[in-house]
């Protein structure tokens, strides 16, 4: 709150105006940054509610609950029975549907992935609101209805257990279709575009190497297995959110806390005793060079405040 004094001089008033403008510009830029981050590192949950006769059902209260943090958001279906949760952080959720004269329906195992949509259509059953119908989803290929972007998500056990020479999540981009092998986290070509045309974002912020293009990440930006929760590389049909270059668009999402403490410990070991000698060395009689490399670390996460 700003209070102006009638006895202030013109210089003081001018300074106050400039200060106010500066604060507003800062808030505007900060809000724009947050909006961009949410847009490019989140998923979408959408669907339609119907009654037993398959007619659309408006006015249904839909609740989306994050299982890790117990945070809930609410939507009400429109006149066409549709609902959309547009900015959903990747993770596991439950959906709850409530409407007068219908049983409460709960959809379990809703998995939201980065830059992907989850369609959750629900047919409500006539009955009391106190009665509950529980529906569990099964593992399946989720049909993307919000865009035509092609690219898979790598997360969970895949991210933790697949071998990476430099312990970087970006090495696993080469598992995507239409990609070629690159060295360490530099990446290769994507869908025929040069490697310097790739774009890398972390939580919505562009961390592509500004000197050599999109081959790697800027110095000091984390992309290790312990820092990344999941990522998706769009190889073709990129959205306007990521249309900065003609190559692949890799979206990294950093790990977040939850109500439960969690973490991991790793130790990478390389030893020349476990490696074969090179063909050239064997040809000229050069013995295998001595080499030892040990790299270890750990990560831990948990709640700052529960729920």
Steps between C-alpha positions, in 0.01 A plus 500: 500500500637841400404821688589831335549815709365829372816674623734286286716676245481433126827303514369282779177436309695413187718260697193335654343459155819346359526265797139392453554440129813298577315280747217442253745408221678258732173333598394481136825334395487260795140404424586444133790275599280292729234472232752384243641247744158357578402484135803307378555253784149389597237258382127523433212300650170526315184306438121488473238387751182321391195339663396132455325589172833648374357854497748769606480596865574864590562637849707207627759592763834348394793488746858419399719394795879458496583179685851614595406838651123458566435832321161519324357721227136522392311544174130497407393346171356745248175477302657231279609294799867582439777580748867596453788525746755682280813537715559174684844413634616149403417236758234260630146628564143396578185650345177529697162577338202620705151605388154507659298179450811313380748274675841646574751360250873475567757434227824359636846470343487820295859550381581842357813524287690804380358662184233231462125488550297252704140444391266396783141459381257395773150353481318580825266248665165598651494480879581687820807721520611302805537191282838467328601331177875440467659460158863400448687571179737246350831555324436592139617727221324829568355654184609862468203714404639849568790507252678299231848511652695175475727398789518267798539570873788341692448492876503287812695175490599552137674824590674351804605160364590552136880530457645848449872557458498857636209455744301754299131460417560657160694193388168315486360730233640259244232248599245720323395416143667688213811586706867418447768426755690792655791517742412522871229767540569680172228311318484417133282595211122489540270432206775607258572835665854584614591445865550875556130549424385308809332688785525403868281644777504435875175578684404729212830693480718472190838352601627425148866577446499852355847462346484168318124491454280233653766230521531517878392695806644822630783461746378445856146396402409164660391215275620201703283198568455608865372848406255402225160343574411436137541645154348487156661567164269616222651388172237631257194727492620721784254740662536877484620487862822337381529623142835677541698266274456224244650217708372301794342663807605337828302602808658412836304510826695518825409283796267645760426427862212298641350409836741205524877524521676333209842490341771284350871427514720411203858399436643475147823303462722450195821299512748407229502145640142468375570643154655341193803649333454685170573329170774753419680435832483125449635536146819679613537320831404793726358385834159611616527844671417530868169673564275544803197726531272514805205735524243496777218710632157504658176695495223543755160669488199548721239742628581851618142522628270197485221522240 
